[in-house]
Amino acid sequence: MGKPVIGSDIRGVRDLLKDGRGVLFPVGNVGALTAAMTSLAEDPKACRDFGSAGLKAIQNYDIKLILSHHDELYQGLLICPTTLE
């Protein structure tokens, strides 16, 4: 949706927010979360930049694209003998 994201620094979230796609804070660190929220609230340009980067990156997770990749994977693994012995 083109909005900045603040997330806990855990596996999965860390991967999604890398490369300027969002702000990470240590799990359970309320002060760091507050600081991240305040920082974004005071910096509209950073909000736009994070939002744009996230929106661009999420295109890689489109369901049609994921299904297409899975289809290609399964087609490559499929063994279909042409004759029966």
Stockholm file with secondary structure:
# STOCKHOLM 1.0

chainA/1-85         MGKPVIGSDIRGVRDLLKDGRGVLFPVGNVGALTAAMTSLAEDPKACRDFGSAGLKAIQNYDIKLILSHHDELYQGLLICPTTLE
#=GR chainA/1-85 SS CCCCCEEESSTTHHHHTTTTTCEEECTTCHHHHHHHHHHHHTCHHHHHHHHHHHHHHHGGGCHHHHHHHHHHHHHHHCCCCSSCC
#=GC SS_cons        CCCCCEEESSTTHHHHTTTTTCEEECTTCHHHHHHHHHHHHTCHHHHHHHHHHHHHHHGGGCHHHHHHHHHHHHHHHCCCCSSCC
//
